[in-house]
Amino acid sequence: MDFTAIGHWLSAHTGMSPEILGDHALRRAITKRLTATASPDTESYCGILLTSEAEQDALVDLLVVPETWFFRDRQPFVYLQRHVGKRLAAAENSQPQSQPESQTQSLPQPLRLLSAPCASGEEPYSMAMTLLDLGLSTSEFSIDAIDICKASIRKARKAVYGKHSFRGVSPEEQRRHFVATNEGFCLEPKVAQCVLFQRSNLMRCLEAIAAPYDVIFCRNLLIYLEDQASQYLLQTFARLLKPGGLLVVGSAETGKVPAALFSSLRESFVFGFERRSQEDSDDVTAPPAPLVARAMASQRIIPALRKAPLRTAPKGRSVAPKRSALPPDLSSTELDRCRRSLESDPTCAPLYLRMADLLIQQQQKQEALVWLRKYLYLQPQSTDVLQKLIEISRDLGQYQESEQFQARLARLRS
């Protein structure tokens, strides 16, 4: 089956890269939707996809990775508390001398925070708990949370979670903010009311936001996006953040953040940046949307999409030749076995590493890079994998990326 047209639609609609998602994930999702819609071929299915919002949601939901848990990686939330604590200290220093010392200090205006994507809500709720534990009242901050997956947003609004969501939470924290019920652990209303959830596509909804944010968490999305889409998001975040505002990305995404707009915090395991002031960076205006989703509303684009190549090489670079199928040997069999195992357990880090090693044996280094990044996403302190990423990206001539991995390795070892 030819998935080219659907791959183009996916890239245009969500910014996700079909190459990074991988042939296996794309084929599995599309095959399921072909069966569900009784479509005889991909051309017929494209006709449904381009005219049915429900079908678009169904396909995207099969491809997004909603894996998350409370206080994931912990250090970003530790730094968030420190970052806001500085704001509180500055507010205290600016108070008039005549104000009674017993009066509780507060921020001059409520903080605005954004979690995008927010998955099933664990991240924005962790942000809320962090600020409440710092001593802020619910009137001193608000959190917007956006995700494209309808099922994730439904779960987030329900705010009832199983044990799997508490891998980063101490028993004391769990007792402080959750109540055990027959359905699971229910988040206390005081925390839940701090977060406003919105089911939306980040590639479309951010342009309508005018009021600036103090903090933006966008973790582990950029690695799945086309370069144009990830740069669009980062430029938009720069527009939406106040000077000095905090941006937190995933451990494998720091190299995508433009130094002209953001300065690195250089805090271990935070992967955070501060928005530069206008004086220190180029002026940022709302960037033009990179997507062509509106134009794709017409079925007339289907024939053109099918004929178009899936990816156009930038000037000065050649497109890697299409990889040949793996020979039916032991490595190929093990690759298939690893892929099947990852479908049932997408958080098993050793499987990602084994996939990369097998692909390296097959001289498929570009694809191996993808799996090594996914491993690093789950195990951000792995110096051995960072060393592999340095060597492979250098072998592929991706010197800037290799240098970024080297800088990250140096920070880990310092």
C-alpha positions in Angstrom: 0.0 0.0 0.0 1.1 3.5 -0.8 1.0 5.7 2.3 2.6 8.8 0.7 -0.6 10.9 0.6 -1.6 10.1 4.1 2.0 10.9 5.3 1.7 14.3 3.7 -1.6 14.9 5.3 -0.3 13.9 8.7 2.7 16.2 8.4 0.6 19.1 7.2 -2.1 18.6 9.8 -0.1 17.9 12.9 3.5 18.7 12.0 4.5 15.1 12.9 7.2 13.5 10.7 6.3 10.2 9.0 10.0 9.3 8.8 10.5 9.8 12.6 7.3 8.0 13.5 8.6 5.1 11.4 7.1 2.9 8.7 5.9 0.3 11.2 3.9 2.7 13.4 2.4 4.4 10.4 1.5 1.2 8.6 -0.1 -0.3 11.8 -2.3 2.8 12.4 -3.4 3.2 8.8 -4.2 -0.5 8.4 -6.4 -0.3 11.5 -8.3 2.7 10.1 -8.6 1.0 6.7 -10.3 -1.9 8.4 -12.5 0.3 10.6 -13.7 2.4 7.7 -14.0 -0.6 5.3 -11.8 1.3 2.8 -10.6 -0.9 -0.1 -7.4 1.1 -0.6 -5.5 4.2 0.6 -7.0 6.5 -2.0 -10.6 5.7 -0.8 -9.4 6.2 2.8 -7.9 9.6 1.9 -11.3 10.7 0.7 -12.7 9.9 4.1 -9.7 11.3 6.0 -9.9 14.7 4.3 -13.6 15.2 4.8 -14.2 13.7 8.3 -12.9 15.3 11.4 -13.8 12.2 13.4 -11.6 10.1 11.2 -8.8 12.6 11.5 -9.0 12.3 15.3 -9.1 8.5 15.1 -5.9 8.3 13.0 -4.0 10.8 15.1 -5.0 9.2 18.3 -3.3 5.9 17.1 -0.1 7.8 16.4 0.4 10.1 19.4 2.4 8.8 22.4 0.5 9.8 25.6 3.0 8.2 28.0 3.5 10.4 31.1 3.3 10.4 34.8 3.2 12.8 37.8 6.4 14.8 38.4 8.1 13.1 35.5 11.9 13.5 35.6 11.3 15.6 38.8 14.1 18.2 38.2 12.0 20.5 35.9 9.5 20.8 38.7 12.2 21.5 41.3 13.4 24.3 39.0 9.9 25.6 38.4 9.5 26.1 42.1 12.9 27.9 42.3 12.0 30.0 39.3 8.7 31.2 40.8 10.4 31.5 44.2 12.6 34.2 42.7 9.5 36.1 41.6 8.1 35.9 45.1 11.3 37.2 46.6 11.4 40.1 44.1 7.8 40.9 45.0 8.6 40.8 48.7 11.6 43.2 48.2 9.4 45.6 46.3 6.8 45.8 49.1 6.5 49.2 50.9 8.3 49.4 54.3 5.0 50.2 56.1 3.4 46.8 55.1 3.0 44.5 58.1 5.6 41.7 58.1 2.9 39.1 59.0 1.0 39.8 55.7 1.5 37.0 53.2 3.6 38.1 50.2 2.0 37.7 46.8 2.9 38.1 43.1 2.0 41.5 41.5 -0.1 39.7 39.0 -1.2 36.0 38.5 1.3 33.7 36.7 0.2 32.1 33.4 1.6 28.7 32.5 1.1 26.5 29.5 1.5 22.7 29.2 1.5 21.6 25.6 1.0 18.8 24.8 -0.5 17.9 28.1 -1.4 14.2 27.4 -3.7 12.9 30.2 -3.0 15.7 32.5 -0.2 14.5 34.8 2.2 17.3 33.8 0.0 20.3 34.2 -1.4 18.9 37.5 2.2 18.4 38.6 2.9 22.1 37.8 -0.2 23.1 39.8 0.9 20.9 42.8 4.4 22.4 42.6 3.1 26.0 42.9 0.5 25.2 45.6 3.2 23.5 47.6 5.3 26.6 47.2 2.6 28.5 49.0 0.8 30.2 46.1 -3.0 30.4 46.2 -5.2 29.3 43.4 -5.8 32.9 42.5 -2.1 33.6 41.9 -1.7 31.4 38.8 -3.5 29.6 36.1 -2.4 26.8 33.8 -3.6 26.2 30.2 -3.2 22.6 29.0 -3.5 21.6 25.3 -3.5 18.2 23.6 -4.6 16.9 20.2 -5.9 13.6 21.6 -9.5 13.5 22.7 -9.2 10.5 24.9 -6.3 12.1 26.7 -8.2 15.3 27.4 -11.2 13.3 28.7 -9.0 11.4 31.1 -7.3 14.7 32.2 -10.6 16.4 32.9 -11.8 13.4 34.9 -8.6 13.6 37.0 -8.7 10.0 38.3 -5.5 8.0 37.9 -4.1 4.5 38.4 -0.9 3.4 40.0 1.0 3.7 36.7 0.8 7.5 36.9 2.5 7.7 40.3 6.0 6.5 39.4 7.5 9.9 40.3 5.3 10.6 43.4 6.2 9.8 47.0 3.5 8.3 49.2 3.3 11.5 51.2 2.7 13.6 48.1 0.1 11.1 46.9 -1.8 11.3 50.2 -1.6 15.1 50.2 -3.2 15.6 46.8 -5.2 12.5 46.0 -8.1 10.5 47.5 -8.3 6.7 46.9 -11.6 5.7 45.3 -13.0 2.5 43.7 -12.0 3.9 40.2 -8.5 5.0 41.2 -6.8 7.9 42.9 -8.9 11.1 42.5 -7.1 14.5 42.4 -8.3 17.0 45.0 -10.6 19.7 43.5 -8.2 22.5 44.7 -5.6 21.3 42.3 -7.9 20.3 39.4 -9.5 23.8 39.3 -6.1 25.4 38.5 -5.9 23.8 35.1 -8.0 24.6 32.0 -7.9 21.8 29.4 -8.4 22.4 25.7 -8.5 19.7 23.0 -6.8 21.4 20.1 -4.1 21.2 17.4 -1.0 23.2 18.5 -0.3 23.9 14.8 -3.5 25.9 14.6 -4.5 27.2 18.0 -1.6 29.2 19.3 -1.9 32.1 16.9 -5.1 33.2 18.6 -3.4 33.5 22.0 -2.4 37.1 22.8 -1.7 37.3 26.5 1.9 36.3 27.4 2.9 33.3 29.5 5.5 33.1 32.3 6.2 29.4 31.9 5.8 27.0 29.0 6.4 23.2 29.3 6.6 21.5 25.9 8.3 18.2 26.5 8.9 15.3 24.1 6.8 16.6 21.2 9.5 18.4 19.1 11.3 15.1 18.5 8.4 13.8 16.5 7.9 16.9 14.4 9.2 18.0 11.0 11.9 20.7 11.4 9.7 23.4 9.9 6.9 22.5 12.4 9.2 22.4 15.4 10.8 25.8 14.5 7.3 27.2 14.1 6.3 26.1 17.6 9.5 27.4 19.1 9.2 30.8 17.4 5.6 31.0 18.6 6.6 30.1 22.1 9.1 32.9 22.0 6.4 35.3 21.0 4.1 34.0 23.8 6.7 34.1 26.6 7.6 37.2 28.6 11.3 38.2 28.6 12.9 36.0 31.2 10.0 33.5 30.9 10.8 29.8 31.3 10.7 27.2 28.5 11.2 23.5 29.4 11.6 20.9 26.6 12.5 17.2 26.5 16.0 15.9 27.1 16.5 15.0 23.5 15.1 18.4 22.2 17.5 21.0 23.5 19.4 21.2 20.2 16.3 22.4 18.4 15.9 25.5 20.6 17.2 28.6 18.8 20.0 30.4 20.7 18.9 33.7 19.2 15.6 33.6 21.1 16.4 31.6 24.2 19.4 31.3 26.6 20.1 27.9 28.2 19.8 27.6 31.9 22.6 25.0 32.1 20.9 23.3 35.0 21.4 19.5 35.2 18.4 17.5 34.0 16.1 20.5 33.7 16.5 21.1 29.9 15.2 24.6 30.4 15.7 27.9 28.7 14.9 31.6 29.4 13.3 33.8 26.8 15.9 36.5 25.8 14.9 40.1 26.0 14.0 42.0 22.8 17.3 43.8 23.2 19.3 40.6 23.2 17.5 38.9 20.3 15.8 39.5 17.0 12.3 40.8 17.1 9.8 38.0 17.1 6.5 38.5 15.4 3.8 35.8 14.9 5.4 33.5 12.3 3.4 32.4 9.3 1.8 29.0 9.9 3.8 26.4 8.0 0.9 24.1 7.4 -1.3 23.6 4.4 -4.1 21.9 6.3 -6.7 24.4 5.0 -5.8 23.7 1.4 -6.1 20.0 2.1 -9.8 20.2 2.8 -10.4 19.5 -0.9 -10.1 16.0 -2.3 -8.5 17.5 -5.4 -5.2 17.4 -3.6 -5.2 13.6 -3.3 -3.7 12.9 -6.8 -1.1 15.5 -6.3 -0.1 14.2 -3.0 0.2 10.6 -4.2 2.7 11.7 -6.9 4.7 13.9 -4.6 7.8 12.7 -2.8 7.3 12.3 0.9 10.2 14.6 1.7 12.1 17.3 -0.1 15.8 17.7 0.6 17.1 21.1 1.7 19.4 22.8 -0.8 23.0 21.5 -0.5 21.9 18.2 0.9 20.9 15.0 -0.7 18.1 12.7 0.3 19.3 9.4 1.7 18.4 6.5 -0.7 15.4 4.5 0.3 16.5 1.6 2.5 16.1 -1.8 1.2 14.1 -4.4 3.0 15.9 -6.4 5.7 17.1 -9.8 4.6 15.1 -12.6 6.3 17.9 -13.4 8.8 18.1 -13.5 12.5 18.5 -9.7 12.9 15.4 -9.1 10.8 13.4 -11.6 12.9 14.6 -9.9 16.1 13.7 -6.5 14.8 10.1 -7.6 14.2 10.0 -9.2 17.6 11.2 -5.9 19.2 8.7 -3.9 17.4 5.9 -6.2 18.5 7.1 -6.0 22.1 7.2 -2.2 22.0 3.6 -2.1 20.9 2.6 -3.7 24.2 5.2 -2.0 26.3 6.3 1.4 24.8 8.2 2.4 27.9 10.7 -0.5 27.9 14.0 1.4 27.3 16.2 -1.7 26.6 14.0 -2.6 23.6 14.8 0.8 22.0 18.5 0.2 22.5 18.3 -3.2 21.1 16.4 -1.9 18.1 19.2 0.7 17.5 21.9 -1.9 17.8 20.2 -4.2 15.3 19.7 -1.3 12.8 23.4 -0.4 13.2 24.3 -4.0 12.2 22.2 -3.5 9.1 24.0 -0.2 8.3 20.7 1.7 8.8 22.3 4.4 11.0 19.8 7.2 10.3 17.0 5.0 11.6 19.1 3.9 14.5 19.5 7.5 15.5 15.7 7.7 15.9 15.6 4.7 18.3 18.6 6.0 20.3 16.8 9.3 20.8 13.8 7.5 22.1 15.9 5.5 24.5 17.5 8.8 25.7 14.1 10.2 26.2 13.4 7.5 28.7 16.9 7.3 30.1 18.2 10.9 29.9 21.4 10.3 32.0 22.8 7.5 29.8 26.3 8.6 28.9 26.9 5.4 26.8 24.0 6.2 24.5 25.0 9.8 24.2 28.4 8.6 23.1 26.8 6.4 20.4 24.7 9.4 19.3 27.8 11.5 19.0 29.6 8.9 16.9 26.7 8.0 14.6 25.6 11.6 13.9 29.3 12.4 13.1 29.5 9.4 10.7 26.3 10.7 9.0 27.8 14.1 8.5 25.4 15.7 11.0 28.1 17.7 12.8 25.9 20.3 14.5 23.8 17.6 16.1 27.0 15.7 17.1 28.3 18.8 18.8 25.0 19.3 20.7 25.3 15.7 22.0 28.9 16.3 23.0 27.9 19.4 25.0 25.2 17.5 26.7 27.6 14.6 27.6 30.1 17.2 29.0 27.4 18.6 31.2 26.5 15.1 32.5 30.1 14.4 33.3 30.9 17.8 35.0 
